[in-house]
Amino acid sequence: MSVATINLTRSDFDEKTKARLVMVDFWAEWCGPCKMSGPVLEQMSDEYAGRVVISKVDVDSETELASKYGVMSIPTVILFRDGQEVSRQIGFAGKAGYVSLLAKAGVV
């Protein structure tokens, strides 16, 4: 995992997504598409360092967070700005899909 990619839990989620642009990957170890998205997001965490923080939430350990944000399918990537959801990508859409999320937020 990249240094810029962090794991979030319900105890630090609000604090870590509050005052910046944060892309959160809701995933699980057993999820095939999640295993494909992981390396792409890790690469992007280095590529976009300083502009967006890329984080992960394990839905098996953090069921409350998954429920709070309506995550029904994984992977689901949600982009937060100042603690508020600005866009989301459900399913693995490759790097292009994740870059599109960032473009909507004016990052690229």
C-alpha positions, 0 to 999 in steps of 0.5 A: 500500500502506498504511503499516501493511502490510508485505512479509515475506521468509523472512529477517524472517518469524519476527522480524516475526510473533513478538511480536504479532498478525499477519495474513499474506496469501500472494499473487501478482501474477498471481492475480485473487482476490489483486488483489481481497483486496489493497485490502480488507486495505490498508483493514483495516490502517488500520482495525485499526492498533495491534491487528493488523499486516497483512503480505504474502508474495509466494509467487512470491518466497518459495516456501519460506515458502509451502511451510513453511505449506502454502499450496497455493491463493492468496490464503491469509490466516493469522493468527499470534499470537506466531509461531504460527498461530491461524487461516486463510482460504483463498480470497477471502471478502471483508472479512467473512471476514477480520473473522471471522478477527480475531473468532476471535482476540478482536480484534473 
